[in-house]
Amino acid sequence: MTTADFVEQLARQDIRLKVDGGNLRISAPQGAITPGLVNQITLRKPEIVQLLTDVAQQSSSDDPKTPIYIDLETRSACNLKRFGGRRYAQDPTTEILSVVAMLNDRVMVWMPLLSTPLPANEVWPQGFRLPRQVLSFAGPEIPAPLLACIAAGHPLCAHNALDFDALVWRAKGLPEPSAWIDTLPMAHAAGFPGKLDELGKRILGRGKDKEGSALIKKLSRANRDGVFRPLTRETAAALARYNVVDVLLLPQVLAAVDGCLEPDVFQLDQAVNQRGVVFDVDLARALFQVGAQDISEASLRVEQLSDGKITRHDLRRNRLFQQWLRSKGISLPNMKRSTIHELLQQSDLDDKVRQALESREIANRITTSKLDSAVISSDSDGRLRHLFVYHKAVTGRWAGRNVQPQNLPKPHKDLGDVSQLIDAVTDVARFRQLVPAGVKISDAISALIRPCFRAATGHMLCSADFAGIEARGVAWCADEHRQLTLFAEGGDNYCDLAQRIFGYPVTKANKRERNIGKVAVLGCGYGMGARKFAAKCVSDGVDLAAANTSAEAVVDHYRDTYQAVAGVKVHRNGRTWREGGLWKALEAAAKEATTCGSTTYAGKCTFFRDRDALVIELPSGRRQRYRNARVQDAVPGYCRDIGLPAKPKPTLFYDGPKSTDIQLYGGKLAENIVSGICRDLLVAAMLECEQVGLPVVLHVHDEIVIEVSVERSDEALRQLLCIMSTPPAWAPGFPIEVEGFSSARYFKTPPAGAAFLSARNGRILPVH
């Protein structure tokens, strides 16, 4: 045992050694110092004094705020993608293969599974400057220098620290640092990709080592018997070099993204993720049974309809299915859902083909995969945690994780109140009887995924949703007075536009006309043209021809009605175009900031350039960043849509997180800005909810869900509605309206008997 290991072992027994003027002082619990231990300490005294002196000098020369950059490589029989970081870290098969830590110009390489350290020259990757000191360690005990640096108060900095490195670190009982710094959410907030490999390419021009990536996959993959490949000294050295490269990237990444995080919002995100929400595992398992029977029957139908040419095992074999369709005189380019949906719209489609395709869709539904993920991921207390990914989009909005609460299926419109289905789910025959005619069993199962989220015993969920918030955001940014006045007075924007389209009064009773107005208000605010609007109507089941109108007419009516958004129509010299409006103002401001570096203003936002990024400062003060923003010649997409010549024009682009050359134009800028503003309204409300003791358990798009005791639920719902409907100081005049209700489960619409309340400008509206 080395002297460092001996000192570390003593520390774990709470025996403390300290150097004072060359003397060695010992403090220990009563009875811990035995004669044999005194002899060992006496024999090693000079070495111990030298070791502790060196460690103390190293630690005192470093600012305690300086982070230790760290990265862990691990292996486990647990599937990380399927089970998540928490479950992975706690799995008994999870092992740490290597740890690389760097503080200032000292690098420590620790291989816990090796018995002897690797030579320093073998763990250092070629092409990288050798630091002042490279220390190599082996064995299960944390190296004394690393332990000393953590004890001195240095935080640990890792990429994806909070969802992986910190979880594994704690699960292995390693000493907790003063803090963890996670560069992954910072990268998202800074407009960079999340993956460290892509970050390295963007920031340093080089990513992770591909050979090392392949090696870690081999080392972390167990065979059928659950046995891993042995870690030889050769593979350990290659792994260490790969690990070192990751750590060398971290200081550059932190320098590029530091300061972009919203500390209070990120703290809120962590609190909501840690709190979680109850998931009804029993209901989910009952739905499994109903779904399994439905899938089995659908598979059998396909087999019968195809005369045995497609068995239940062939349903995902697209080529075989296409071959069978060709034998029926139908040729499809692919088997995508949209392609199948378009085929099913044909009225003259062979009945056998129709039934086979519908049955295949049922058999291939991935509804139960959400339930499976939720059941697997639920903690012992019945709660699902870590469901949200902070700042995943350039707008700042969250993404869902695991069960994807942001992407839960909408209930079929003919299902109505699904409470009876929940009560009958354990009786498959009764469940089938309660499903209305024309509704598939798979649709009924999908509708019950949402209510699997529920309140704890003795509690209620209060759900509140911003009503038409993005249409209101467009009007607010554009100062579109017609819409703003209508919203302030509680008018119906969809009926108002529909009235302009059809030329006669439209109320909620005119469902077809109002629905067309709704699709127009929600889609056309971001510059949607006639071609896309027509496609949107088809996907939403809106028949424009039956309403005696067209996509072109609807789009024109929207733009003529809301000229502060779309601009004023100008006719001159036989040509027609629009001047002014929100879209053009935003695009002009973005281009000027990008090309000239000047600070410009439009749509209640500030535009400027920061190094390679176009920065848009929202009214809240938060900033959206568009990396590598540039203006280059390209043919606008609308040329094809409206039949104009394919003539290139100066076009704004930026590098997105997954690919390059993402185009920014007036409508897209409006969409990103308004979505970001609406996100900030949601955040402001969530922060206030937490401050006044309304614990948030879910937030989905523009909806907040809190969990409170049954006795408090009526008061809490009213308080939630008032908080959400009160514009923050940075959004004066924003016309917010909020709707909400309380229930024991998470529903899309209020269940029977639940009070449905609305609020505007911080006041509860009368119930009609």
N, C-alpha and C positions, 0 to 999 in steps of 0.2 A: 504494500500500500504506500502510495506517495504521501509526502508531507501534506500536500493540499487536500488529498482525500481524507487523511487523518483529522485535520482541522475541521473539515466539513462534517465528518462523522461526529465529532465532539459537539459542533453547533446543533446538530439534529437532536442531541441528548440534552440540549439547553446548557451545555458547558461552554462558557464564553471566555475567550483568550484575548488579551489586550496588551499592547506594547506601550510601556510608560518609561521613557528615559532609558531605554535599553533593557529594562526589566520586564519580565513576563508576568502579568497579573491574571489570575484565574477566578471566575465567579461561577458557581454551580449550585444546583439544588442539594439539599442536605442528603448525605449518603451516596452522592454520585461519584465522589472522588475516592477511588480505591488505591491501595498501595501499588498494585500492578499498573494502574493508569498513571500514577505519579512517576513511576520509573520510565514509562514510555514517553511522557512529556519531557522529563529531564534529559533523556537520550536525544530527543529531537529538538531540544530548546534552540540551538543556534539556527537550525533550518526554519523553525516556526517563527522566530523573531524576524528573520530575513523575509519570509513569505508575507507576514502581516505588514511589515514596513513597506514592501513593494506595492501591495494592494492598496494600502492607505494612501501612498503617494500618488498612485494612478487615479484613485477615486477623487482625491482632493484637487487634482489638477483639472478635472472636468466640471463644467457647469452642470448641476443636477438636472437642469431643464433639458440638457442635450439628450436626445433619444438614443436608445440602443436599437439599431435597425436589425430586425430578426426575421428569420423564415424557417419554417419547419417542413420537412418531408416525412410522410407517414405511410403506413399501409394498414389495411384492415379487411376482414371478411365482410364488413358492413358496406353497403353501397351508399356512397356519399350523396350522389344525385337523388337517389330515391328516399333516403331517410333523413337527409339534412345534417348540418354540422353538429348539432347538439347530440343527436342519437349516435352519430359516428364517433364523436369524442368519447362518449361513455361506454361504447361497445368494448367488451373485454378483449377482443382480438386486435384492437387498435394499438399499434406500436409506433414510436418515434424512430425513424431511421437516421435522421440527421438534423442537427440544429446549427445554423450559422448566425452569429451575432457580431455586430460591428459597432464600436463606439469610437468616434473620431477616427484616428488612423490605426486602430487595433482591431483585428479580426480574430474571433474565436470560433473554431470548428469542433463540434462535439458529435461523436458517433456513439450513441448509447449502447448499441448492440455489439460493438467490437470490444475486445479485451485489451488491446494495446493501441495507442494513438497512431494515426497515419503521419508520415513525415510532412512537414509544412509545404515543401515544394510539390508534393503530390496532390495536395488539395487546392492548389492555386491555379485558376484557369489561364491559359495562354492569351496574350493580347491585352491583359489588364495590368495596370501599374501595381507593383508589389507595395503593400502598405508598410508602415514602420514596424509592425509586429504582427505575426501570424502565429496563433497558439492553437495546438491540436490536442484534443482530449478524447478519451474513450471510457466506456463503462457506464453503468446506470446512474451514477450520482452526478448531479449538476456540477460543472467545473467551478472551483472556488473563485476565480477572477470574475466570472459571470455573476455568481451569487453576490460577490462584493459590490459589483456595479449596480445591481438591482437594489441591494440594501442601502446604497448611497442615494437612492431616490430617482434614478434615471427611469423614465417611462420606456416602454417597449413599443416600437413602431413596426407594423407589418401590413401587408396588403391583404385585405379581407380578414383583418385581425379579429373583429368581434364575432364573425360568423364561422371562424375556423381556428386560427392560431391560438387565440385566447381560450377557446373552449377546450382544445386538446391540452393546452398548458395547465389549465385548472384540473382537468380530469386526471392528469398524471401527478397531481399534488405538488407541482413546482411552485416556487415562491411568487406570490402576487406582486406585480410591480406597482409603483405609485399611480400609474395610469397606462392605458392602452391607446395608441394612436393608430387609427385605421385610414389608410390612404385610398381605399376603394370608394367609399361614399364621397370623399373629397374630389376624386377624379370625375365621378358622375356630375357633381355640382359644378366642376370647372369646364364641363363640356367635352371631356376626354372619354375614350373607351374605358370600360371597367377592367378588361383583361390586361394583366401585367405585360404579356408579350407584345400586345398592340401598343400599350403605353410606351414601352421601351423603344419601339420603332418610331413612334410619333415624336418623342422627346429627345432620344439619344441617337436615333438612326439605326439601332440594333435591338433585336428582341431576345427572347429566351433561347437557350441552346436546344436545337431540335433533337440531337442525339440524347441529351439528358432527359428531354421529355419522353422519348421512347423508352429510355431505361427505367424511369420511375413507373411507367405503365407496366413494364415487365415485373419489376420488383413488388409492386402493390397488387398483383393479380394472383390469387391463390388457385391451385388446381382443384379438381373435383373433390379431393379429399380434404380440402381446406388448408393445404400445405403451401407455404410460400417458397419462392426461390431462395436459396441461401445467399446471404450477403457476404461475398468474398471481399478481400482487401482491394482487389482490382475494381470491382463494381462499386464498393464503398467510396473509393477515391473519385471515380467518375461522378457518382451521386453528389459528393461534397463539392466538386467543381461546379456542377449545375446549380447547386444550392447557393454557392458563393455569388454567382452571377446575378441571381435574383436579389440578393441583399445589396449588391453594388448598384443595382438600379434604383433602390428605394430612396436614397437621399435626393437624387435628381427628380424623382417623381414627387416627393414631398415638397421640394422647392417650387415645382411647377403648379401644384394644386393647393398649397397651404393658403388659408384665408378665405377659401371659397365656401366652406361649410357654414351652415346656420346653426350655431351651437345650441340655441334653445329648441329649434325644430328637430335637430338630430336627437337631442335628449328626449323630446316628446316621442319621437319614432321608437327609440329604444324602450321607453316605458310602455307604449302600446304593444310592441312586439313581445315584451316580457310578460305583460298582463294576460294576453291571449283571450280567447273566447271559448265557451263550452261547446263541445261538439257531441251530438247525440249518436254515439257509436251503435247503440241498439237499433235505432231507426235506420242507420246506414246499412247495418247487416241484414235487416229485414228487406231493405230495397235490393240488396244483392240477390236475395232469393227470388224476388219477383222478376228482377232483370235476367237472372240466369235462365228461368223458365221461358221468358219471352224470347231471349236470344236462341235458346234451343229450338223453340218452335219456328222461329224465323229461318234458322239454318236448315231445318227439315223442309220448309216450304220451298226454299231455293233449290234444294236437291230434287224435290218432286217436280217443280216447274221446269227444270232443265233436263228432266229425264235421266237424272243421275250423272250428268256430265260435269256438274259442279257440286262437290260434296261439301259438308260443313267445314272441312279442313281447307277448302280452296277459296274461301270468301275473300281473302286478302291477296289472292293471286290475280292481279289486274289483267295480265295478258290473257290468262285463261278465260276470264269473264268477257274480255273484249272479243276473243275468238268465238265464244258462244253467241254474243250479240251479232257478230258478222254473219253467223249462220242464220240469224233471223232478219238479215238485210239491214242491219244498223252498224255503221262505222263511226266510232268515237275516237278523237285524238288522244284522250286520256280518260281516267276514271275519277277525276276531281269532283268534289261535291257540287261545285257550281255547274260543271258540265252535265252531271246527272240531273241536277235540278232543272236545267234548261230543257233536257230531253223529256222529262216528266211533264212539262207544260204542254207538250204536243197532244192534242185531243184525239188524234188517230193512232196513237201508240198501241201496239199489240198488248192485250190485257195480260198475257202471260209475262211479257217483258216488264210491264209496269209493276206487277206484283213481285217479280224476282228482284228488280232494282230496289223497290221499297223494303223488301225483306232483307236484302243485303245491307241496306243502310241501317236497319234496326240491329242486325247481328254485329255490325262493325262500330256501333256507337261507342264512344269512349266515355260516356256518362259515368259508368261505374269506376273508371280509373280515378276520377276525382274523389269518389267515396273511398276507394282503396287507399289513396294517399292520405286522406284525412284519418282513417282508422289507424293506419300504421303510425302516423305522426302524433296522434293524441297522447298527451302525457298521462301519468297515473292519476292525476286529479280530474281528468276528463276534458282538459282545455287544450286547444290548438294554439301554438305560439309561433312567433317569427313568420308571420304571413305576409309582411310588407317589405318591399325593397325601396329604400329612400332614394329620391331624386333619380329615378331610372331614365326618365325622358328629358329632352332638352328643355321642356316646359317646366320641369321641376316636379311633375306629378310622380306618384308612387307606381310601382308595378307590384303584381301579386307574386307570391312564392308558394310552391307546393300545391295547395288546393286552389290557388288562383282565385281569391274572393272577388277580384276585379272582373272576372269573366264567368260569373255564374249564369246558368241558362235562365232565360226569361220564361215564365209560365205560359203555356198555350192559352190564347185568348178565350177559348171556350171552356176552360177548366173551372173558372170561378174560384170560390173559396175551397182551398185544398185541405182544410182541417179534417173533413170526413175521411179523406184518403189516408191521412196520417194515422187516424184511429184504426183503419181497416188494413194497414199494411201487413200485419202478421197473418191475415186471412186472404190468401192469394185470390180465391174465387170471389170473395166479396169485394176485394180491391178492383178486380176486373169489372165487376158489375157497376161500380161507382164511377168508372171512367166514362165520360160522355161519348156518345157516338161521334165518329169522325176524329177522335183524339187517340193517338197511338199510346200503347202502354209505356213505350220508351219516353214519350213526351211527359207522361204523368210522373215517371220516375225522375226525369230531369227537373220537373217543377218542385220536387221534394228535397232536392239537394240543399237549397237555400234554407228551408226550415230545420235542417239538421243542425244549423247554428242556433243556439238557444241560450237563454239566461240560466244562471245557476239557480238552484232551489231557493225559493223565497225572494227571487229577484225578477225584474222585468227588463226587456230591452226597449229603449226609447230611440226610434229611428226618425231622422229629420233630413230632408232633401231640399237643396236649393232648386226652386222651380224655374225652368228655362233659363238657367244662369248664364249660359254662353251667349244666347241671343241678347240678353240684357247687357252683357259685357261688350258686345259689338256696338250696341247703341250708345253706351256710355263712352267708349273710346272715340266714337265718331261724332259725339254730341248730336245724335240724331233725335231732334226734339219731338218729332211725331211719336216715335217709339217710347222715348223717356216719359212723355206725358201720359201715354197710354198705360205704361207699367205703373207709374206713380198713382194713377187713379184706379188701379186694379182691373184694367180692361184685358180682353183676350186678344193677344197679338195674332194668333192663328186665324181667328174669325175676322180680324181687321184686314189682314192681307187677303184672305179669301174673298172678302166683300169687294176689294179692289179688282181681284182677278175675274170674278163672275158678274160683277155689276149689279148685284142685288144683296139685301141684308142676309148675313150668315150668322147663325147662332150655333151653340153646341149641339143642337138637335140636327143640324145639317152635317152629319158625320163625314160624308164623303168630301164635301167642299172644305170643311175645317181641316180634315186630314191632309189635303193637298196644301193648304196654307201652312200647316205645321211642318211638313217636309220641306217646303220652300224656306220658311224662317230658319229652320235648323241647318239647312244645307247651303243656302245661297249667301249667307253672311260671310263666307270665306271665299267667295268668288267662283263658286261652282257654276259651270256652263251648262248649256242645254243638254249636251250629250251625256254628261255624268248625271245630271238631274234625272234624265229619262231612265238611265240604268238604276239609279237609286229608287225611283218609283216602282220599277219592276221588282226589285229585291224586297221592297216593303209591301208589295201586293197592292199598290195604288194604280188604278186604271184611269189614266188621263183621258183616253178617248171616250170612255163611258161618261166622263164628266164634261165632254164637249170642249176640251181645251188641249193644249200641247205644251211640251217642255219649254219650247222657245217662248211661248206666250207667258208662262208662269215666271220664267227667269226675268223677262223684260219687265213684268209688273213689279217684281221684287225690286229691281234696280231703279225703276221709275219712282216707286213709292219711297224708297230710302236712299235719296241722292247723296246724303252726307256720308253714306257708306260706299256706294258704287260710283258716284260722280254724276254730273249733269250731262245729259245727252246733247250733242252738238251735231248739227247738219251743215255741211259746207262743201261746195264744189262737188256735189254728188256723192260725198262720203259722210259716214256717220261714225262718231266715236264719243267717248265720255271724258270729261275733264274734271279734275278735282276728286274729292272723295277720300275716304280712309285708306283704301287699298293703295292708291297711287301715292299718297302722302307717306305711308310707311315704306314703300319700296324706294322712293326718292331719298328719304332720310337714311335708309340702310346703305344705299349705294354711295351717297356722299360721304358718310362716315368711313366706309370701307376704302374708297379710292383716294379721298382727300385727307383722311385722318381728322376731320373736323367734328365738333360736337353739334349734333342736330336734334330736333325735337319733332315728334309726331305722335298722334294717338295717345297722349298723356304719358309718353315714354321718352327717355333720353337715349340717343344713339351715339356711340363713340368707338374708337378702335384702341385695343390694348394689345400691343405687339402684333401677333398674327390673327387675333380674334376680333370679330365684330361683337361688341357688347351692347345689349339692350337693357337699360335700367328701367324696371317696372315701377309703377306708382308706389309700391310697397318699399322700394329701395333694393329689392333683390335683383340680381343680374342674371340674364340669360347670356350664355357665351357660345358663339358659333366659330369653331376653330378653323384656321386656314381659310378665312373668308376672302373671296376674290371675285372680281367681275371679269367675265370672259365671254366671247361671242358664242351664242348658241341659238338654235331655232326654238322659239317658245312653243310649248305644248298646245296652246290654244289655236295656233295656225292650222293645225290639222282639224281641230274641232269645228272651226267656223269657215274652213275652206280658203284660208289666206295663203299666199305664196310662202314657201319654206325659206324665208329670208332671215339670216342670223341677226341678232341684236344683242347689245350688252346685257348679260344676265348674271345675277348674283348666285354664287355657289358657296358651299362650305363642306368640310369633311365631317360626316356623321360618325357615330360610334361603330357602325358595322361596315360601312362602305364610304367611298369618296364620292364627290360630285353630287351632293344633294342640293337641289335647286331651291332658292328662296325667291318668292315673288310676293306681290302685295297681299293676295288672299292667304297665302301660307304664313306670311308674317303676322297677319291679323289673327289667324288660327292659333299660332304659337303664343302670341302675346295675350290674347283673351283667355286661352287655356291656362297660362301662367298666372294671370290675375285672379281667375276663379280658384286656382289652387291656393293662392295666397289668402283669399277670403276664407277658404276651408281651414287653412292653418291657423289663421287668427282666431277663428271660432274654437278650434280644438285646444289651442293654448289657453284660452279663457275658460273652457270647460274644465281643464285640469286644475286651473287655479281655484275654481269655486267648488271643487269636489264632485265633478261629474265625470267619472272615469270612462274614457273612450276605449271601446273594445274592437271596433271595426270602423274603417272609413273607406268607402267605395265610390270612386269618381267624385260626385258632388254631394255625398251623403255621409252623415256622422251617426254612429250608433253608440249609445252609452248603456251601461248596465248599473241599475240602482235597485234598492229594495222595493218590494211591492208597495209598501206603505208610502214611499216617497215618489212613486213613478209619475203620478199626475202632476205634481208640482215640478218634478225634474223635467218632464216633457215641455212644460210651458217655459221653464227657464232656458232649456236648450233652444227652443224656437226663438225666444227673444234675443239670445246671444247671437245666433246665426243670422238673424234678420237685421241686426244693427250694423251698418257699414262702419268699418274701422276709420280712424282719423285720416288715413291716406286715401280713402275712397269716398269723399263727400259726394252726395247725390247719386250714388250707385243704387239703382232701384231693386233692392233685394226682396224677394218673397220666399218664404220657407213653408214646407208642408211636412207634417209628421204625425206619428201615432205610437202607442205603446203596445207591446205584445210579449208573450212568453218566448216566442220563437221569432226568427228573422224572416219576415215576409216582404215580398215586393209591394203588395198593397195591403191595406188594413184588413185583418180577418173580421168575421162577423162579431159585432158587439164592441169593436175597438173604436174609441173616439178619434176622429180625424180632425186635426187642428191646423190652422194656417196663421202666419205672422208676417207683418210688414213693418219695416222701420222700428223694430223693437217692441211692437205691440201685437198682442193676440187679436186676430180678426173674429168678428161674430160668426157663430156656426149657423149655416143656412140649412 
